[in-house]
Every structure is written in C-alpha cells, then in structure tokens.
C-alpha cells in the first residue's frame, strides 16, 4: 500500500518515512505548501488545511494522503506558543522562548501532533502527545524547530541531540503516525509484532 505525506518540511518526511517502513507502508513525499489557517487549536488547523488542500488540488483526491500539524505547549507560558508555534519560531526562534522562560521554575511542556488523513474519501484525525520540559539552553544540531530546547521525560537528551531513530521512539509525531497506521490498517503489525493506538481517539469528517 502507498501513502503520501503532504509537507514542505523534508525533516518531517524523513521521520514519517522511517515509521512507515515498520508497517511495510511506502510513505511518499508530496513537497507542497498549503494554507494553514490560524486557529486556537492544532486540530482545527489540521482539518482546515486538509479540506483546503483538497479543494485547491482536486486531483489529490485520487491518492491516500495525510498532513500533520504540531505545537509546543509550555505550562509556565500558559500554553504558548501552542497552535502559534510555527509563527512564533519564525519570529522569536528558540532564543526567544528561552528568554521568556528565564527565571521560570516550572519547565513542564509538551509537544502535540495532529495528523489529518484522507483515506478512501474520508478525513480522520490522529493524535500524539509527548510530555517533557524546556531546557535552559539550546542543545543539539539535529531535527528542526524547537527540538533543541525540548527534552522528553525519561530521556537526558533534547530532540535535537537524538538520532532520527531515537527521536522516533519519543516524539509526538511518531505517536500520531503510529495511531494513523494502526487504526487504518489494523491487520498490519509493526516489526516488533505490536499494534499501536487501539484505544486512540478518532474523528471522522466527510470532505
């Protein structure tokens, strides 16, 4: 089976490609920018983007594809940057977040991911969350975005200090993609013989 990941972020695609291989799914890259409406929830952003992509590119309805939106939610900043993560990174980057977090004792944060899948004429949403904390200085050269300042729980490394293989054991994105793959293809197991995300939430929409 072939799936397409619509994103202009090559690093995101590499992460997804590796996950797909565990399920014997060939995830192909459609390098395409699409409109992201600014909403107060990443779920709404992902759903809007998927519907807009279909309307503006009718030919894509012949494919099974997904896109993904994510956000960094920091407790001490009342959830900021959250759904505004992409915009915030462009404007203030990691250094800006670290400045806002200066002298903050509560470092708790989480990455949330929502993958919107268009499959056999139906849109479903799939979720992943990784709990962690904001470190005091940026560390690592791998990954992208806020990866250098986020360290997941049960790890001593930031996302940016991890190899792709290691990050795919912790990240929010791998969780939403595993949920997507296991829910839509429940008869397939990953290379560990496991089926993930059996009880995960799913919302159905018609395009």
C-alpha angles and dihedrals in degrees: 000000000000127000128183125217112207109208140119089215109096093190090058090050092052090054092050093045091058093049091050092055089061088061096040088248119141105221110195127196125242103189100208135136116221137183116277111196113213107246135161093244129049089220090064091046093052094047093047091048093050094049092045092049091054093048094049095041107036092172090066090071087079089068136067103236144155139198129197139214127190140180141192113232116196119194097208090053094049092255096314131180089021112133089004093060097116092049092043092051091052091050106037106005123195093315091059093052091048089051091052089049094051110130091004110138095191105075097167116136141152138206115224125197131191120188117196111206125196105200127163092342096311133103119218129178123222128192142212132175130185119191120212145118143268112253123220096246135019113267132186139024103234130091123019144259115017094351094112094060101041123084118184119223116266090031134091092204133079117232088256092057093054130090115240090256093052094044089054088062093059112022129112090227095058088051094054091045093049089050090050094050097043095047095047095039104031093161092063122083127199121243090273091060091248132129111210133204100023093152098033120130121260132184123196125212132173115229 
